Amino acid sequence: MKLGCSSRSYESAFRDGRMQLRDFLLAAGDEMHLDGVELLDMHFASTDVTHLREVKRLCLDLHLTIAAIGVTSAMGPDGRRIIDAEHIRRWCDVAAVLGAPVVRVFAGWAPAPHDDGDPGRIVGLFRSLFGRRAPDPKRAWSDAMYALRALADYAGERGVALAVQNSRDDGIIGTPAQLAQSVRDAGASWLRICLDPADLLAPSAIDAATPRTVLVHARMHDIRDDGSDPAVHWPEVLRRLKLGRYRGFVVIDFDGEGEPERCVPGAARFLAGALHFLDRQQMIAESAAEPGGTNGAGDASNLGATPEVVAEAPSRQ
């Protein structure tokens, strides 16, 4: 696995004018020594080809892979779906120019009750007796899958995968079962999964989604002094991903209230330490499996043991 960071982690710094995209890339490459980045659409100063080439060249100089482009628009309700879909298509074009293999999107949100404005006296009385017209979740799902299929086909024509992210609170796709079903129902060969383990109810839910996952978001809200987040046991999450043979990017996605300039580097050190620990365990297990190797500490089953506190790893350069 490779470690990266989403520019969304520094949203407050971008919003306050303390950071621009160049500053973020320098922080990711020179300060945190990460392997790659996810770049949010709203953090680009321009989509002009000249600007995109400058971003790509800086990433090249910093040895950073552009792991994904994050698109803030989702396939919204009927009134916005066409606009949102056009926005996503435009960023698929940008991803192709930048050489980013993945565009991350949300499938949309669970339908809200219909609001037809002032219903009038008679209709208002009818609604008070029988209730408001309920939204149709099956229709919302069908519309979302149609949009995902069309957008994934568009992205695939440009050599880019469309990765749909789970959102349990109010998203159409929230559970591992819905993630798997969305890929099946959309039926697009370039549609994949962006997994947000922090939004799943149990770590075991990761296993079912891993085979189609091309990007993992390490969403962290309350980063402690050692870089961990009490809400999610990330060493266990990373262990499950490794056992599932996931070899893609894990990108830090900080959405807490603290200063990202302080919190995100701590999270990077913690996750790098956890990945380093798992790599060492795998090396020991593979060494023990060779002829003349020893069992015991090197047994592959010991990959199940993860430390409560992970020591800081060497810089990932």
C-alpha positions in Angstrom: 0.0 0.0 0.0 1.0 3.6 -0.6 0.3 6.6 1.6 -1.1 9.9 0.3 -3.2 12.9 1.3 -6.2 14.6 -0.1 -6.1 18.3 -0.4 -9.5 18.2 1.3 -7.5 17.7 4.5 -6.4 21.3 4.2 -9.8 22.8 3.3 -9.7 25.4 6.1 -6.3 26.5 5.0 -7.4 26.8 1.4 -10.6 28.6 2.4 -8.7 31.2 4.6 -6.1 31.9 1.9 -3.2 30.4 3.9 -2.6 27.7 1.3 -2.7 27.2 -2.5 -2.3 24.0 -4.4 1.5 24.5 -4.8 1.8 24.9 -1.0 -0.1 21.7 -0.4 2.0 19.8 -2.9 5.2 21.0 -1.2 3.8 20.0 2.2 2.9 16.5 0.9 6.2 15.9 -0.8 8.9 17.8 1.0 7.5 17.8 4.6 5.5 14.6 4.9 7.4 12.6 2.3 4.2 11.0 1.0 3.8 8.8 -2.0 1.0 10.7 -3.7 -1.9 13.1 -3.4 -5.6 13.4 -4.2 -6.4 16.9 -5.6 -9.9 18.4 -5.1 -11.5 20.2 -8.0 -12.2 23.3 -6.0 -8.5 23.7 -5.1 -7.3 24.3 -8.7 -6.8 27.9 -9.6 -7.6 27.0 -13.3 -8.2 24.1 -15.6 -6.1 25.8 -18.3 -3.7 23.3 -19.9 -0.8 25.5 -19.0 -1.7 25.5 -15.3 -2.4 21.7 -15.3 1.1 21.1 -16.8 2.7 23.2 -14.1 0.9 21.1 -11.4 2.0 17.9 -13.1 5.6 19.0 -13.4 5.7 20.0 -9.7 4.3 16.6 -8.7 7.0 15.0 -10.9 9.8 17.0 -9.2 8.4 16.1 -5.8 8.1 12.4 -6.7 4.4 12.6 -6.0 1.8 10.4 -7.8 -1.5 12.1 -8.5 -3.6 9.2 -7.2 -7.0 10.7 -7.9 -9.1 13.8 -8.6 -11.8 14.4 -6.0 -15.0 15.9 -7.4 -17.2 17.8 -4.9 -20.4 17.5 -7.0 -22.6 14.4 -6.7 -25.3 13.1 -9.0 -28.0 15.3 -7.3 -31.7 15.3 -7.7 -33.5 15.6 -11.1 -33.0 19.4 -11.3 -29.2 19.2 -10.9 -28.2 15.9 -12.3 -27.4 17.2 -15.8 -25.3 20.1 -14.4 -23.5 17.8 -11.9 -22.8 15.2 -14.6 -21.3 17.8 -16.9 -19.1 19.0 -14.1 -17.8 15.4 -13.4 -17.2 14.8 -17.1 -15.1 18.0 -17.2 -12.9 16.7 -14.4 -12.5 13.3 -16.1 -10.9 15.3 -18.9 -8.7 17.1 -16.4 -7.7 13.7 -14.8 -6.7 12.4 -18.3 -4.4 15.5 -18.8 -2.8 15.1 -15.4 -2.4 11.3 -15.7 -4.6 10.6 -12.6 -6.1 7.1 -12.9 -9.1 7.8 -10.7 -11.9 10.3 -10.4 -13.7 10.1 -7.0 -17.4 10.9 -6.8 -20.5 10.4 -4.7 -23.5 8.8 -6.2 -25.9 11.3 -4.7 -28.1 11.5 -1.6 -31.1 9.8 -0.4 -34.3 11.4 -1.8 -35.9 14.0 0.5 -39.7 14.5 0.8 -41.2 16.4 -2.2 -41.8 20.1 -1.7 -44.2 21.5 -4.2 -44.5 24.9 -2.6 -47.9 26.2 -1.3 -50.3 23.3 -2.0 -53.4 25.3 -1.6 -56.3 24.8 0.8 -57.7 21.6 -0.7 -54.4 19.9 -1.4 -53.1 21.0 2.0 -56.1 19.4 3.7 -55.6 16.2 1.7 -51.9 16.1 2.8 -52.9 16.6 6.4 -55.1 13.6 6.2 -53.0 11.3 4.1 -49.5 12.7 4.3 -47.0 14.1 1.8 -46.2 12.2 -1.3 -43.3 9.9 -0.4 -40.1 9.9 -2.5 -39.4 6.7 -4.5 -36.0 5.2 -3.4 -36.1 2.6 -6.2 -36.4 5.4 -8.8 -33.6 7.4 -7.1 -31.4 4.3 -7.2 -32.2 3.6 -10.8 -31.4 7.2 -11.8 -28.1 7.1 -9.9 -27.0 3.9 -11.5 -27.9 5.2 -15.0 -25.8 8.3 -14.3 -22.9 6.3 -12.9 -22.9 4.0 -15.9 -22.8 6.9 -18.4 -20.1 8.8 -16.5 -18.0 5.7 -16.0 -18.2 5.0 -19.7 -17.1 8.6 -20.4 -14.2 8.3 -18.0 -13.1 4.9 -19.4 -12.9 6.4 -22.9 -10.2 8.7 -21.4 -8.4 5.8 -19.5 -9.7 7.0 -16.2 -11.7 5.0 -13.6 -14.7 6.4 -11.8 -14.7 5.5 -8.1 -17.9 5.9 -6.1 -17.5 6.6 -2.4 -19.8 5.3 0.4 -21.6 7.8 2.6 -23.7 6.2 5.3 -25.5 9.2 6.8 -27.5 10.4 3.9 -26.0 8.9 0.7 -27.7 6.5 -1.7 -24.7 4.3 -1.3 -23.7 3.8 2.3 -23.3 0.1 3.2 -20.8 -2.4 1.8 -23.8 -4.3 0.2 -24.9 -1.1 -1.6 -21.3 -0.5 -2.8 -21.1 -4.0 -4.3 -24.6 -3.7 -5.7 -23.9 -0.3 -7.3 -21.0 -1.7 -9.3 -23.1 -4.7 -10.4 -26.2 -2.6 -11.3 -24.4 0.1 -13.1 -22.7 -2.5 -15.2 -19.8 -0.3 -16.3 -16.3 -1.8 -16.7 -14.6 1.4 -15.5 -16.6 1.8 -12.3 -14.8 1.1 -9.1 -15.0 1.8 -5.3 -13.5 4.5 -3.2 -13.7 3.0 0.3 -14.3 5.2 3.4 -13.7 2.7 6.3 -14.6 5.3 8.9 -18.1 5.4 7.5 -18.6 1.6 7.9 -20.2 0.1 11.0 -17.6 -2.6 11.5 -14.1 -3.3 10.3 -15.2 -6.7 8.9 -17.3 -4.8 6.4 -14.1 -3.8 4.6 -13.5 -7.3 3.4 -16.4 -7.5 1.0 -15.6 -4.2 -0.7 -11.8 -4.6 -1.1 -11.8 -6.6 -4.4 -13.3 -3.6 -6.3 -11.6 -0.9 -4.3 -9.1 1.4 -6.1 -8.8 4.1 -3.5 -9.1 4.2 0.3 -9.9 7.4 2.2 -8.5 7.5 5.7 -11.0 10.0 7.0 -9.9 11.3 10.4 -11.7 13.8 12.6 -10.1 13.9 16.0 -6.4 13.4 15.6 -4.6 12.9 18.9 -1.0 13.9 19.7 0.3 10.6 18.5 -1.5 10.9 15.1 -4.2 8.3 15.8 -8.0 8.8 15.7 -9.9 7.3 18.6 -12.9 6.7 16.3 -11.2 4.2 14.1 -8.4 1.6 14.8 -6.5 2.3 11.7 -3.8 -0.4 12.2 -6.6 -3.0 12.1 -8.1 -1.4 9.0 -4.8 -1.4 7.2 -4.2 -5.0 8.2 -7.6 -6.1 6.7 -6.8 -4.2 3.5 -3.4 -5.9 3.3 -4.9 -9.3 3.8 -7.3 -8.5 1.1 -4.3 -7.8 -1.2 -5.1 -4.1 -1.6 -2.0 -2.4 -3.0 -3.4 1.1 -3.9 -3.4 4.4 -2.1 -4.6 5.2 1.3 -5.2 9.0 1.4 -5.5 11.0 4.5 -8.8 12.9 4.6 -8.9 15.2 7.7 -12.2 16.8 8.4 -11.8 17.9 12.0 -11.7 21.3 13.7 -8.0 21.5 14.4 -5.3 23.2 12.4 -4.5 20.9 9.5 -0.9 22.2 9.4 -0.5 20.5 12.8 -2.9 17.6 12.7 -2.3 16.1 9.2 1.5 15.6 9.5 0.9 13.7 12.8 -1.6 11.5 11.1 0.8 10.9 8.2 3.5 9.7 10.7 1.1 7.4 12.5 -0.2 5.8 9.3 3.3 5.5 7.9 4.3 3.7 11.1 1.4 1.3 10.8 2.2 0.5 7.2 5.9 0.1 8.0 5.0 -2.4 10.8 2.8 -4.4 8.5 5.5 -4.5 5.8 8.0 -5.8 8.3 5.5 -8.5 9.4 5.0 -9.6 5.9 8.8 -9.7 5.2 9.3 -11.9 8.3 6.4 -14.2 7.3 7.8 -14.6 3.8 11.3 -15.2 5.1 9.9 -17.9 7.5 8.1 -19.6 4.6 11.3 -20.0 2.6 13.2 -23.3 2.9 15.2 -23.3 6.1 13.1 -20.5 7.6 11.8 -20.6 11.1 8.2 -20.6 12.3 6.8 -18.8 15.3 7.2 -15.0 15.1 7.5 -15.3 11.3 4.3 -17.2 10.8 1.9 -15.5 8.3 -0.9 -15.7 10.8 0.9 -13.2 12.9 -0.1 -10.5 10.4 -3.2 -10.5 12.6 -1.4 -8.8 15.4 -1.3 -5.0 15.3 0.2 -2.8 18.0 -1.8 -0.4 20.0 0.9 2.3 19.6 2.9 2.3 16.3 6.3 3.8 16.4 7.3 6.4 13.9 8.5 4.9 10.7 11.4 6.1 8.5 10.4 8.8 6.0 8.6 7.3 3.0 10.9 8.7 0.3 
